[in-house]
Amino acid sequence: MSDKKPPRSDRDPGDPGFWRRPLPNRVVWLIIALAAVVLAAGIVVSLSLGVRLF
């Protein structure tokens, strides 16, 4: 018996799939801004706790 699934017909054959599509520019900048906020918060918290970073 073969356990192969039939190909999905609800997707365009030229569609690269969700993980292969480029992200919109706004989403990329949102990720960068979120990472910057997390990094800044980590630095502020570590300095307030007296942790030497460098």
matplotlib code that plots the C-alpha trace (Angstrom):
import matplotlib.pyplot as plt

x = [0.0, 1.2, 0.6, 1.2, -1.2, -2.8, -1.5, -3.4, -5.5, -6.5, -3.1, -1.8, 1.1, 3.2, 2.6, 5.8, 4.0, 3.7, 7.3, 8.8, 6.9, 8.8, 7.4, 5.8, 8.1, 6.0, 6.2, 10.0, 10.3, 7.9, 10.1, 13.2, 11.5, 10.3, 13.8, 15.2, 12.7, 13.4, 17.2, 16.8, 14.6, 17.2, 20.0, 18.0, 17.0, 20.5, 22.0, 19.4, 20.2, 23.9, 24.9, 28.1, 27.5, 31.0]
y = [0.0, 3.4, 6.2, 9.0, 11.8, 13.1, 16.4, 19.4, 20.9, 24.1, 25.7, 27.2, 25.1, 28.3, 29.2, 28.6, 28.0, 29.9, 29.4, 30.4, 33.6, 36.9, 38.8, 42.2, 45.2, 46.3, 43.0, 43.0, 46.4, 45.3, 42.3, 44.5, 47.1, 44.3, 42.8, 46.3, 46.8, 43.4, 44.1, 47.6, 46.2, 43.5, 46.0, 48.2, 45.4, 43.9, 47.3, 48.0, 44.6, 45.5, 42.9, 43.8, 43.2, 44.2]
z = [0.0, -0.8, 1.8, -0.7, -0.5, -3.7, -4.8, -3.4, -6.1, -4.2, -4.8, -8.0, -9.3, -9.6, -6.0, -4.0, -0.8, 2.4, 3.7, 0.3, -0.3, 0.5, 3.4, 2.8, 3.5, 6.4, 8.2, 7.8, 9.4, 12.2, 13.0, 13.0, 15.3, 17.6, 17.8, 18.6, 21.4, 22.9, 22.7, 24.3, 27.0, 27.7, 28.0, 30.3, 32.6, 32.7, 33.5, 36.2, 37.8, 37.7, 35.1, 33.3, 29.6, 28.2]

ax = plt.figure().add_subplot(projection="3d")
ax.plot(x, y, z, "-o")
ax.set_aspect("equal")
plt.show()
